[in-house]
Amino acid sequence: MENEVKDEFKASSDGSICGFDSLYRLLKENLKPQHLEEVSRLLHGLNCGKALNTVTLPESAAALSLEHGFDLQAFSFHADKEQLREPRIVRVGLIQNSIALPTNAPFLDQKRAILEKLRPIIDAAGASGVNILCLQETWMMPFAFCTREKTWCEFAELVDGESTKFLKSFAVKYNMVIISPILERDINHGEVMWNTAVVIGNHGNIIGKHRKNHIPRVGDFNESTYYMEGNTGHPVFETAYGKIAINICYGRHHPLNWLAFGLNGAEIVFNPSATVGELSEPMWPIEARNAAIANSYFVASINRVGTEIFPNPFTSGNGKPAHADFGHFYGSSHFSAPDASCTPSLSRNQDGLIIADMDLNLCRQYKDKWVFQMTARYDLYADLLARYVKPDFEPQVISDPLLHKKSL
Ligand SMILES: NC(=O)NCCC(=O)O
């Protein structure tokens, strides 16, 4: 089933798309302005009837992006003015980054180098007044789960471990909620590992954690060698800046996973990810945008960037020759809104920080407009699912009685 992608359609080996670092920049350079406007209307939607505004960030943030070479973009989602509620505007930031050292460097050096690499990007978020910041999936290590080698387990950390401590200081300094997706080691339960997002409050406190619900079994994503499906349900964290939830990477392919966070009242769902171009790139903007529309909340999508080459070649039982990398993590972090608008994406091959101001009033306004929560027929689905999970379930299929009759 491995599809061969014709060379001419493949993204370039530097991770760019034909020399452009994002689809939007490719379109912008190649389309006439009026064509770009129409393409953007369909590709990014309209927010309150208009194309999304960009936001000017402080000089200091722009200077950090220039000095440290990361992409920096900012946008603003509006909502209609209401008579009885004030706007609830939250500034949200997402960071995508490549690893900082080759994967054969000593582990401690690798860890420290990633922390140091992130420091100026987090400072740029802080200088920009970001209220809620989310990092990429297992940001504190290479995404080594393709290898199935157990040596990478050494990177696992306690919920209150080194990475959390590092981020807590930024949370306090910038009065910022930080979502920190890590490889977790649970010492209270036999030292098992989980793929976990730690939610750090704006006072540097740990509000809670969520463990990845759906573990992939596709391509080189051999994560099930390391951790099991999460046991934390679908928590929504009520923070100083709104109700947030985290749907970790592969969970984005499961509409019921998105739904459950919505049923618990999420206003922003973060999707910290690590995924590669050949496998999932066409799905990436569609799934996020669809989740935002269907559940009347904002979705914040973050993907790793770069190609990580491992010391030993591996195979994944799919007939491919042994290889030493996953392929290219295509970045492209972006935001989607309940009104079907979305931002352009960050670079496909560079570190980056994308920021969006979002008026959370838009969530209820879209619930009131489309009333998906009233038209949903949850009772029908609850009944079907309750029957489906039983061993004696029989699909409701009504066959044409003529189907199996011999023709006369
Ligand atoms: N990290 C992860 O779950 N990746 C799975 C591949 C995908 O969902 O695109």
PDBQT file of the ligand as one rigid body, heavy atoms in Angstrom, charges set to zero:
ROOT
HETATM    1  N1  LIG A 501       3.268  11.309  16.623  1.00  0.00    +0.000 N 
HETATM    2  C1  LIG A 501       2.285  10.642  16.057  1.00  0.00    +0.000 C 
HETATM    3  O1  LIG A 501       1.363  10.189  16.708  1.00  0.00    +0.000 OA
HETATM    4  N2  LIG A 501       2.371  10.502  14.717  1.00  0.00    +0.000 N 
HETATM    5  C2  LIG A 501       1.538   9.622  13.984  1.00  0.00    +0.000 C 
HETATM    6  C3  LIG A 501       1.443   9.997  12.562  1.00  0.00    +0.000 C 
HETATM    7  C4  LIG A 501       0.353  10.941  12.275  1.00  0.00    +0.000 C 
HETATM    8  O2  LIG A 501      -0.647  10.956  12.990  1.00  0.00    +0.000 OA
HETATM    9  O3  LIG A 501       0.466  11.688  11.328  1.00  0.00    +0.000 OA
ENDROOT
TORSDOF 0
